[in-house]
Every structure is written in structure tokens, then in C-alpha cells.
Amino acid sequence: MKLFPDTDSRNLFMKKGLPVVLAVVWAPVVWLALSGFIAPLLRPVTSSDLLSQVVVIPLTFIATRLLLRLFVRLSRSFSGTTS
């Protein structure tokens, strides 16, 4: 069973869809890492796990977006494409 009928659709998915899949898969990992590092520092200040997560969750989205942009830029430099 072929998932993609031709190489053009496969290449389009790899260029557009794979970064989205990567962001969705790595977001929980980034959240756990940020929760482990930042939440213990915020708990004495906020005295609430909920308030510390209000800070950690937006930072997770920002960090995931920055990492995704870095990976896309690195993949372009390895493949030699400029667009």
C-alpha cells in the first residue's frame, strides 16, 4: 500500500506537513523539560502549580516554535535549497 501516489506529493508533505508533526510530537517533551526547570523556581513565588503552568505553557509554545524554525533552517542548509 502506497501512502503517496507520486514523489511530488511525498515531497510536498515532507516540506509542509512534517514540521507540524514534529512540533506536535515534541511539544509535550518541551513542556516536561520546562516544567522541570522553571516550575520549581516559580512555585515559591506564586505558591500555586496552576499559576506556574500559566507561565510555562506559553513558554512551551514559544520554545517549540523556535526549535521548529531552527530545524527547518538546518534542514534547508543540509539539502542546499534556498526557498
Buried (B, 14 or more C-beta within 10 A) or exposed (E): EEEEEEEEEEEEEEBEEEBEEBBEEBBEEBBEEBBEEBBEEBEEEBEEEEBBBEBBBEBBEEBBEEBBEEBBEEBEEEEEEEE
